[in-house]
Amino acid sequence: MLDNGFIPDVPAAVTAEVAAAVEPNGAMAVGVRDLRDLPWSSIDNDSSRDLDQLEIAEKLPDGTVRVRVAIADVDTTVPKGSATDQFAAANSTSVYTGIVTYPMLPDRLSTDLTSLGQNDDRASVVIEFVVAADGSIRSHDVYMARVSNHAKLAYNNVGAWLDGSATLPACGTQVIQDQLRLQDSVAQELRAVRARNGALDLETIEAQSVVLPDQSVDIELVQKTRASRLIEDFMIAANVAMAQFLDEHNSPTIRRIVRSPERWNRIVALAAKLGSTLPDQPDSAALSAFLVDRRKADPDHFADLSLAVVKLIGPGEYAAHEPGETDIGHFGLATNDYTHSTAPNRRFADLVTQRLLKAALAGKPSPYTRDELVAIAAHCTEREDAARKVERQVRKSAAAVSMSRRIGEDFDAIVTGVNRNGTFVRLIHPPVEGRVMRGEEGMDVGDKIRVRLLSTDPARGFIDFAAEGGNGGTH
């Protein structure tokens, strides 16, 4: 954390400030809606306690469905300019190493006072959007409300239940079950519309470092479930609605953007080797159609193709935006209106968006100048990249520990990076990453190769391979 510029230990001033913090007054302020009796629920990781959002869906008489997403009101407890706010701004993001979590906000806030925990009466920002039968969004609104989480659920359980292979925990009452089925149905419609608009449906293999019961360290896969996709679909729709709402209220925003791929020519080349043709210029709709075809044609290797495409597109970033300005857009989501607003406990950009919203609702000027928003966007982008480095380093060290007993073995791999620092691969199984030290000539992102494990260095997180044949691999 220190090597990557983070403040890992909570400063004394922040500790004192958080210790003195009190739970926000439960009284209903003027203009705040009382929605506590609605059957809200949360779906997150099994171990998550920093709950940023709740969801609920409601069928309307005209056949449309009103979806509400409640976001924790973090700003009330973490005022702009406070010691806690400055600490959050400096780190800008929570860092999840799998071994230790470094929260952007101290635990007493992120897992208690500003978390939408089960049965807690909480202040929130509610993002509402109405979805038609064809999956299009008819209208949206954003307002303040008090809410209560009636069921704290987890991705794995809900995903398995939606697939028919498990039962819900006791808090999953019939009302909650009906809710989840309606939410799942609406989410699938939203996803289908995004796909028609050219959004990319990628399926990458994610791994995380974990501490096993015997205190040894290992790497395990993070499985996407039907429930995690549901939440992803709702959060995308909510973030688009928030960006549009702020634009309509003449408020600046911090947009989340993904630029057109600079290495589009390599994506075109990968498609050509698989018998498909993509246009010469970046085209998300054409890429989306290609990916849909490849998922059907070769589902077993679709995650490998997805990884190559993700690496070639590049990471997202934050950018300040004024109403009326040309929007760079989000290439992967095929939209020009997208912000981050749904995770204010763990992303500083979302907390800033919350403050911009409150000012817009009150008819007040933006609490941030244009120059401040430009600086915040750049800093959040840089900190996000630094967080990935920390998480990747810990994951690499954990992988090096687990692979140290397999030196000399051969593995199938995919090339994930080629730059001045070297050529890097990810094994198909187990999903660990390392550098090719011999035989890497002629390789490029997306190549499938066979490698032999040469050595590991857990202290530095190094895993070194030699490529079999050294001819650039297969495609």
ABEGO torsion letter per residue (X at the ends): XAAAGBBABBBAAAAAAAAABBBBBABBBBGBBBAAABBBBBBBBAABABBABBBBBBBBAAGBBBBBBBBBBAAAABBBGBAAAAAAAAAGBBBBAGABBBBABBAAAAABAABBBBGBBBBBBBBBBBBBAAGBBABBBBBBBBBBBABBBBAAAAAAAAAGABBBBAABBAAAAAAAAAAAAAAAAAAAAAAAAGBBBBBBBBBBBBBBAAGBBBBBBBBBBAAAAAAAAAAAAAAAAAAAAAAAAGBBBBBBBBBBBAAAAAAAAAAAAAGBBBBABBBAAAAAAAAAAAAAABAAAAAAAAAAAAAAAEBBBBBBBBBGBBBAEBAAAGBABBBBAABAAABAAAAAAAAAAAAAAAGBBBABBAAAAAAAAAAAAAAAAAAAAAAAAAAAAAAAAAAAAABGBBBBBBBABBBAAEBBBBBAOBBBBBBBABGABGBBBGBBBBBBBABBBAAAGBBBBBBBGGAGEBX
